Amino acid sequence: MVTVVTPEQFASILDTEDRPVLAGCLQRDSAFMEQCMVLQAASTAVEGKARVCLMDPDWLNEFCRKFSISGTPSYLLFNGGTEYERFLGRAELHNLTAMARRLLPAARHPEAQGRQAPRFDMELSRAGYWS
């Protein structure tokens, strides 16, 4: 299930949630419904293993400012209240489930043992490739 959250609700989730948290930051535009459906499908795929939220579009500017989001759609993955990874641009189901699964125990995903999850490349962002 995808939970639509305000900034205060999201802060509370990050403070209390033990599981990974995948958050979508979407602007109400032509891609909004499509990306909401992808986020819902990702929520179903990781049900019980990760929390999935949609940042309330009415609060988009505040979310963008707080998390340094320069464009939408953007997807942020948190672990222990700290941002772990982000995906910028239109996502497909496999993009979001792969993000969330990188934080799940390796016993559930033996192919991930011994590998370190890639991190968002801030240098590419600063160079303007992700804006």
C-alpha positions as CSV (number, residue, x, y, z in Angstrom):
1,M,0.0,0.0,0.0
2,V,1.2,3.5,-0.9
3,T,0.8,6.1,1.9
4,V,0.4,9.7,0.8
5,V,2.3,11.8,3.3
6,T,2.8,15.4,4.4
7,P,6.2,16.6,5.4
8,E,5.4,16.1,9.1
9,Q,4.1,12.6,8.5
10,F,7.1,11.7,6.5
11,A,9.5,12.9,9.2
12,S,7.6,10.7,11.7
13,I,7.9,7.7,9.4
14,L,11.6,8.2,8.9
15,D,12.0,8.4,12.7
16,T,10.1,5.3,13.5
17,E,10.2,2.9,10.5
18,D,12.5,-0.1,10.9
19,R,12.1,-1.2,7.2
20,P,13.5,0.6,4.2
21,V,11.3,3.5,3.1
22,L,10.8,4.2,-0.6
23,A,9.3,7.7,-1.3
24,G,8.0,9.0,-4.6
25,C,8.1,12.8,-5.3
26,L,5.8,13.4,-8.2
27,Q,4.4,16.5,-9.8
28,R,0.8,16.5,-11.0
29,D,1.6,16.4,-14.7
30,S,1.0,14.1,-17.7
31,A,3.2,11.4,-16.0
32,F,1.6,11.5,-12.6
33,M,-1.0,8.7,-12.9
34,E,1.4,6.4,-14.7
35,Q,4.1,6.9,-12.1
36,C,1.5,6.5,-9.3
37,M,0.6,3.1,-10.8
38,V,4.3,2.1,-10.9
39,L,4.7,3.2,-7.3
40,Q,1.7,1.1,-6.3
41,A,3.0,-1.9,-8.2
42,A,6.4,-1.5,-6.4
43,S,4.5,-1.3,-3.1
44,T,2.8,-4.6,-3.8
45,A,6.1,-6.2,-4.8
46,V,7.9,-5.3,-1.6
47,E,4.8,-5.6,0.7
48,G,5.8,-6.2,4.3
49,K,9.5,-5.7,3.5
50,A,9.6,-2.0,2.8
51,R,7.4,1.0,3.3
52,V,6.3,2.9,0.2
53,C,5.1,6.6,0.4
54,L,4.0,9.2,-2.0
55,M,5.0,12.7,-0.9
56,D,1.8,14.7,-1.1
57,P,2.0,16.8,-4.3
58,D,0.4,19.8,-2.5
59,W,3.6,19.9,-0.4
60,L,6.0,19.4,-3.4
61,N,8.0,22.6,-3.0
62,E,8.7,21.8,0.7
63,F,9.8,18.2,-0.1
64,C,12.0,19.4,-3.0
65,R,13.7,22.0,-0.8
66,K,14.2,19.6,2.2
67,F,15.6,16.8,0.1
68,S,17.4,18.8,-2.6
69,I,15.2,17.4,-5.3
70,S,15.7,19.4,-8.6
71,G,13.2,17.6,-10.8
72,T,10.3,15.2,-10.8
73,P,9.6,12.4,-10.8
74,S,12.2,11.5,-8.2
75,Y,12.3,8.4,-6.0
76,L,14.3,8.3,-2.7
77,L,15.2,5.3,-0.7
78,F,15.8,5.7,3.0
79,N,17.4,3.3,5.5
80,G,17.4,4.1,9.2
81,G,16.1,7.6,8.5
82,T,19.0,8.4,6.2
83,E,18.8,8.7,2.4
84,Y,20.5,5.7,0.8
85,E,19.8,6.1,-2.9
86,R,17.7,8.0,-5.4
87,F,16.3,7.4,-8.8
88,L,15.5,10.4,-11.0
89,G,13.1,10.4,-13.9
90,R,10.3,8.2,-15.0
91,A,10.6,4.8,-13.4
92,E,9.5,1.3,-14.3
93,L,8.6,-1.3,-11.8
94,H,12.0,-3.1,-12.0
95,N,13.8,0.2,-11.2
96,L,11.9,0.7,-7.9
97,T,11.9,-2.9,-6.7
98,A,15.6,-3.2,-7.4
99,M,16.2,-0.1,-5.3
100,A,14.2,-1.5,-2.4
101,R,15.6,-5.0,-2.6
102,R,19.2,-3.7,-2.3
103,L,18.4,-3.0,1.4
104,L,16.7,-6.3,2.1
105,P,18.6,-9.1,3.9
106,A,20.9,-11.0,1.6
107,A,19.4,-14.3,2.7
108,R,16.3,-13.4,0.8
109,H,18.3,-12.4,-2.3
110,P,21.4,-14.6,-2.5
111,E,22.5,-13.0,-5.8
112,A,23.1,-9.8,-3.8
113,Q,25.6,-11.3,-1.4
114,G,29.0,-9.8,-1.5
115,R,27.9,-6.8,-3.6
116,Q,27.6,-3.3,-2.4
117,A,24.6,-1.3,-3.6
118,P,25.5,1.6,-5.9
119,R,25.0,5.1,-4.5
120,F,23.6,8.1,-6.2
121,D,26.4,9.8,-8.0
122,M,26.5,13.4,-6.7
123,E,29.2,14.4,-9.2
124,L,26.8,13.6,-12.1
125,S,24.1,15.6,-10.4
126,R,26.3,18.6,-10.0
127,A,27.4,18.4,-13.6
128,G,23.7,18.7,-14.6
129,Y,23.2,15.2,-16.0
130,W,20.3,14.5,-13.6
131,S,18.6,17.8,-13.5
